[in-house]
Amino acid sequence: KQWYQRRVRGKERGLGDISVMWDRRKGKARILMRREQVLKICCNHAITSEMELEFKQDNDKFLVWHTFADYSDEEPRFEQLAARFKTAEAASNFKEAFEECKANLGQVDL
């Protein structure tokens, strides 16, 4: 038998604004991205305490993370996601917002 290694190529989701959204009443956070012109949701998942956001291959503009349930294609599924930012400062700000939300999960403000 021959065994073939299956390579999984990244699926480009498009250009657009990516946001970290915090719900004070529920103490939950999520990442949401909409495509630039059609405004279709292309990234939609909750931030969990298990998630790690890392810079990819020493590139300070490129972040990678895993999620257990991305809802952008209607059915939740495990995904490895990546985001490339215009500047290193924008990537750093996104990572700071992500880490702040992750640290505050479960804290409710009424």
C-alpha positions in Angstrom: 0.0 0.0 0.0 1.1 3.5 -0.6 0.3 6.2 1.9 -0.2 9.7 0.8 0.3 12.7 3.1 -2.6 15.0 2.7 -1.7 18.6 2.7 -4.3 21.0 3.9 -4.1 24.3 2.2 -5.5 27.4 3.7 -8.8 28.7 2.6 -8.7 32.4 1.9 -11.7 34.1 3.5 -11.2 37.5 2.1 -10.3 41.1 3.0 -12.2 42.9 5.7 -12.3 44.2 9.2 -11.7 41.7 12.1 -13.0 42.6 15.5 -12.8 41.3 19.1 -16.2 41.7 20.6 -16.9 41.7 24.3 -20.4 41.1 25.9 -20.3 42.6 29.4 -23.6 41.0 30.4 -22.6 37.5 29.6 -18.9 37.7 30.3 -18.1 36.2 26.8 -16.1 37.4 23.9 -15.9 36.5 20.2 -14.0 37.2 17.0 -16.0 38.4 14.1 -14.9 39.3 10.6 -16.9 40.5 7.6 -15.8 40.6 4.0 -15.0 44.1 2.7 -17.6 44.6 0.0 -20.3 42.0 0.4 -20.3 42.1 4.3 -20.7 38.4 4.5 -19.4 36.9 7.8 -16.2 34.9 7.2 -15.0 34.4 10.7 -17.3 34.0 13.7 -16.3 32.2 16.9 -16.2 32.5 20.6 -12.9 33.1 22.5 -12.2 30.3 24.9 -9.6 30.0 27.6 -7.9 27.2 25.7 -7.2 29.4 22.6 -3.7 30.6 21.9 -2.9 33.5 19.5 0.6 33.4 18.2 2.7 35.3 15.6 3.5 33.0 12.7 7.1 32.3 11.7 8.6 35.5 13.3 6.3 37.7 11.3 4.9 40.5 13.5 2.0 41.2 11.1 0.6 37.6 10.9 -1.4 35.9 13.7 -2.5 32.2 13.9 -5.0 30.5 16.2 -7.2 27.4 16.5 -10.9 27.4 17.3 -13.2 24.5 18.1 -16.3 26.0 16.6 -16.2 28.5 13.8 -19.7 29.4 12.7 -19.0 31.3 9.5 -20.1 28.4 7.3 -23.3 27.8 9.3 -22.1 24.5 10.8 -19.6 24.7 13.7 -16.3 23.0 13.0 -12.7 23.0 14.1 -10.5 25.5 12.2 -7.0 26.9 12.1 -7.4 30.5 11.3 -4.9 33.3 10.5 -5.0 37.0 10.0 -2.5 39.3 8.3 -2.6 42.9 9.3 -1.3 46.0 7.5 1.0 47.0 10.3 2.7 45.3 13.2 1.0 47.8 15.6 -2.5 46.7 14.4 -1.5 43.0 14.9 -0.2 43.8 18.4 -3.4 45.8 19.3 -5.6 42.9 18.1 -3.5 40.4 20.2 -3.8 42.7 23.3 -7.6 42.9 22.9 -7.8 39.1 22.5 -5.6 38.5 25.6 -7.6 41.0 27.7 -10.9 39.3 26.7 -9.5 35.9 27.4 -8.3 36.9 30.8 -11.7 38.4 31.7 -13.9 35.5 30.5 -16.7 34.8 32.9 -16.6 38.2 34.5 -20.0 39.9 34.3 -20.8 43.6 34.5 -24.4 44.4 35.1 
